[in-house]
Amino acid sequence: MVAHGDDVDRARLAYLRTGVPPEPDLLELVERGQVPGAGWPAQPDSTVASIDATCFRLAELADLGALGRPAARQALDWLAEIQREDGTWDEDEALAEHAPPWAAPGDPEAQLYLTANAAFWFSVAGRAARSGGPMDTRVGGAYAGVVTAATNAIVARLWPDGSWPSYLVTGWLTAAVLYAQGRYEPSIRMQLVLERRLPDLATGEVAWLACSLRWLGVRPEERLLVDAFQRLADTQRSDGGWQNPDEDPLAVHTALTVLRACLPTPPEQPS
């Protein structure tokens, strides 16, 4: 990560390892491009905020201890405002031409993925708000109602075997959120499906799965996490990474995700 990452990657690494926040100018660099009163666009020259791009940026800010900053709070407030009546999210139709398949406006699979992703970051931010003081003691923290509506929407669409009509990532994000809510039965059912599908996942996806579950409190001794960490241990390269950095631009991101998943507790977010 030190050799192949950029300044933001190295700052994320430093914060995850030491808890020392980065300099303000670096945080401002990560926050750059935010649409006024909303989240971040998927394209640098766009003025339309994207749910998917905003969740990705929240993940970067979380790794820098910056979820309590005004930019992140503005993005979360915007996400709460655009949640649909049925508890889901959908990308703006203006993004249809450029949106990737997993975030295509109007696509039911994409809607469930976006809903799971947004609910996950609301859950992380809610826990961060509680860690900063008695802001909100409900499960889900400051955004409890938003998270509950989102997870209810996904659980209502679960099939009898615990699977769901969307991408695999929707499953591990939702399973993590449900676990944090104390809704263990549907969370475990989804984890059992994910355990069967674990061999199908790429290394970066395994890292994302492990990180998501651990971040919201799933115990490391749960079978799914045991198998995920074993897979990561078996595939780690001698140089400490999981992919060839010269061939895979996501290799540094994967290594950072694995590191975050291995932390005994999630990184604290200064309020």
C-alpha positions in Angstrom: 0.0 0.0 0.0 2.9 2.4 0.8 4.6 1.6 -2.5 1.6 1.6 -4.8 -1.0 3.8 -3.2 -1.5 7.6 -3.6 -1.6 10.2 -0.9 -5.2 9.4 0.0 -4.5 5.6 0.2 -1.5 6.2 2.5 -3.6 8.6 4.7 -6.3 5.9 5.0 -3.6 3.3 5.9 -2.2 5.7 8.6 -5.6 6.3 10.1 -6.6 2.7 10.2 -3.3 1.7 11.9 -2.9 4.6 14.3 -6.2 6.6 14.5 -4.3 9.8 13.7 -6.5 11.9 11.4 -5.0 13.3 8.2 -4.3 17.0 7.5 -7.4 19.1 6.7 -6.1 19.8 3.1 -6.2 16.1 2.3 -9.7 15.7 3.7 -10.8 18.7 1.5 -9.2 16.9 -1.5 -11.4 13.8 -0.9 -14.5 16.0 -0.3 -13.9 18.0 -3.5 -16.6 17.9 -6.2 -19.6 17.5 -3.9 -22.8 18.7 -5.4 -24.2 21.6 -3.3 -26.8 20.3 -0.9 -26.4 16.7 -2.0 -23.8 13.9 -2.4 -21.1 13.3 -5.0 -21.5 12.8 -8.8 -20.2 9.7 -10.6 -18.6 11.8 -13.3 -16.2 14.7 -12.4 -18.0 17.2 -14.7 -21.5 16.2 -13.6 -23.8 18.2 -11.4 -26.1 15.3 -10.6 -25.3 13.5 -7.4 -25.1 9.7 -7.6 -26.1 7.4 -4.7 -23.5 4.8 -5.6 -20.7 7.3 -6.0 -21.8 9.0 -2.7 -21.6 5.7 -0.8 -18.1 5.1 -2.3 -17.0 8.5 -1.1 -18.4 7.9 2.4 -16.3 4.7 2.5 -13.2 6.8 1.8 -14.2 9.4 4.4 -14.9 6.7 7.0 -11.3 5.4 6.5 -10.1 8.9 7.3 -12.2 9.4 10.4 -14.3 12.1 8.6 -17.9 10.9 8.7 -18.6 13.6 11.3 -17.5 16.4 9.0 -20.1 18.7 7.3 -19.5 17.2 3.8 -20.4 13.6 5.0 -23.4 14.8 7.1 -24.7 16.8 4.1 -24.5 13.7 1.9 -26.3 11.5 4.5 -29.0 14.1 4.9 -29.4 14.2 1.1 -29.7 10.4 1.0 -32.3 10.4 3.7 -34.3 13.1 1.8 -34.4 11.1 -1.4 -35.3 7.7 0.1 -38.5 6.5 -1.6 -41.7 5.8 0.2 -41.2 2.1 0.0 -37.8 2.4 1.8 -35.6 2.0 -1.3 -33.4 4.2 -3.3 -33.0 4.6 -7.1 -30.5 6.6 -9.1 -31.7 9.8 -10.8 -32.9 9.1 -14.4 -30.5 11.8 -15.6 -27.7 9.2 -14.9 -29.2 6.5 -17.1 -26.8 7.0 -20.0 -23.6 6.7 -17.8 -24.7 4.6 -14.8 -23.0 1.1 -14.4 -25.4 -1.9 -14.5 -25.4 -2.2 -10.7 -26.8 1.3 -10.4 -29.0 1.6 -13.4 -32.0 3.8 -12.8 -35.3 1.9 -12.7 -33.6 -1.6 -12.4 -35.1 -3.6 -9.5 -31.8 -5.4 -8.8 -29.9 -2.1 -8.8 -32.5 -0.5 -6.5 -32.0 -3.3 -3.9 -28.2 -2.9 -4.1 -28.4 0.9 -3.7 -30.8 0.4 -0.8 -28.4 -2.0 1.0 -25.4 0.3 0.4 -27.2 3.4 1.7 -28.5 1.5 4.7 -25.1 0.2 5.5 -23.5 3.7 5.5 -26.4 5.1 7.5 -25.8 2.3 10.1 -22.1 3.1 10.2 -22.8 6.8 10.6 -25.4 6.2 13.2 -22.9 4.2 15.3 -20.4 7.0 14.9 -22.9 9.5 16.1 -23.5 7.5 19.2 -19.8 7.1 19.9 -19.5 10.9 20.0 -22.1 11.2 22.7 -25.8 10.5 23.6 -27.1 11.8 20.3 -29.3 8.8 19.7 -29.3 5.5 21.5 -31.7 3.7 19.1 -30.5 0.8 16.9 -29.3 2.5 13.8 -28.3 5.7 15.6 -29.3 9.1 14.3 -30.8 7.5 11.2 -32.8 4.7 12.8 -36.0 5.2 10.8 -34.2 5.4 7.5 -32.3 2.2 8.2 -35.4 0.3 9.4 -37.4 1.3 6.3 -34.6 0.2 4.0 -34.0 -3.2 5.6 -37.8 -3.9 5.8 -37.9 -3.3 2.0 -35.2 -5.8 1.3 -36.4 -8.4 3.8 -39.8 -8.3 2.3 -38.2 -9.4 -1.0 -36.3 -12.3 0.4 -37.0 -15.7 -1.0 -37.8 -18.6 1.4 -34.2 -20.0 1.2 -32.9 -16.6 2.4 -31.6 -15.5 -1.1 -32.6 -12.2 -2.7 -33.3 -10.8 -6.2 -30.2 -8.7 -6.5 -26.4 -8.9 -6.6 -24.4 -10.8 -3.9 -23.1 -7.6 -2.5 -26.7 -6.7 -1.6 -26.7 -9.7 0.7 -23.6 -9.0 2.7 -24.4 -5.4 3.2 -28.0 -6.2 4.3 -26.9 -9.1 6.5 -24.5 -6.7 8.3 -27.2 -4.1 8.8 -29.7 -6.6 10.0 -27.2 -8.0 12.5 -26.6 -4.5 13.9 -30.3 -4.1 14.3 -30.6 -7.3 16.3 -32.6 -9.0 13.5 -30.5 -12.1 13.6 -32.8 -14.6 11.9 -32.9 -13.0 8.5 -29.2 -12.0 8.8 -28.2 -15.6 9.5 -30.3 -16.8 6.6 -28.6 -14.4 4.3 -25.2 -15.4 5.7 -25.9 -19.0 4.9 -26.6 -18.2 1.3 -23.4 -16.1 1.2 -21.4 -19.0 2.7 -22.5 -21.3 -0.2 -21.5 -18.6 -2.7 -18.2 -17.6 -1.2 -16.1 -19.7 -3.7 -17.7 -17.6 -6.5 -16.4 -14.3 -5.1 -13.2 -12.5 -6.3 -10.7 -11.6 -3.6 -11.7 -8.0 -3.4 -15.3 -9.1 -2.9 -14.4 -11.4 -0.1 -12.5 -8.6 1.6 -15.6 -6.3 1.1 -17.8 -9.0 2.6 -15.6 -9.5 5.7 -15.1 -5.8 6.2 -18.9 -5.0 6.0 -19.9 -7.7 8.5 -17.1 -6.9 11.0 -17.8 -3.2 10.8 -21.4 -3.6 12.0 -20.5 -6.1 14.7 -20.8 -9.6 13.3 -18.6 -11.8 15.5 -15.4 -13.1 13.8 -16.2 -16.7 14.9 -19.3 -16.8 12.7 -18.8 -19.5 10.1 -19.0 -17.1 7.1 -16.3 -14.8 8.5 -14.1 -17.8 9.5 -14.3 -19.0 5.9 -13.8 -15.5 4.4 -10.7 -14.8 6.5 -9.3 -18.3 5.6 -9.8 -17.5 1.9 -7.9 -14.2 2.3 -5.1 -15.9 4.2 -4.8 -18.6 1.5 -4.6 -16.1 -1.3 -2.3 -13.5 0.1 0.8 -13.0 -1.9 4.4 -13.0 -0.6 4.5 -9.2 -1.0 1.6 -8.7 1.4 -1.0 -7.9 -1.2 -3.7 -10.0 -2.9 -3.3 -9.0 -6.5 -0.5 -7.7 -8.7 -0.6 -3.9 -8.2 0.8 -3.4 -11.7 -2.1 -5.2 -13.2 -5.0 -4.5 -10.9 -5.7 -0.8 -10.1 -8.0 -2.0 -7.2 -5.2 -4.0 -5.5 -4.4 -1.2 -3.0 -8.1 -0.8 -2.2 -8.4 -4.5 -1.6 -5.5 -4.4 0.8 -7.0 -1.5 2.7 -10.3 -3.3 2.9 -8.7 -6.4 4.3 -6.8 -4.4 6.9 -10.1 -2.7 8.0 -11.8 -6.1 8.2 -9.0 -7.4 10.5 -9.2 -4.5 13.0 -10.5 -5.6 16.4 -13.0 -2.8 16.3 -14.1 -0.3 13.6 -12.2 2.9 13.4 -13.7 5.7 15.5 -15.2 8.6 13.8 -14.6 12.0 15.5 -17.8 13.9 15.9 
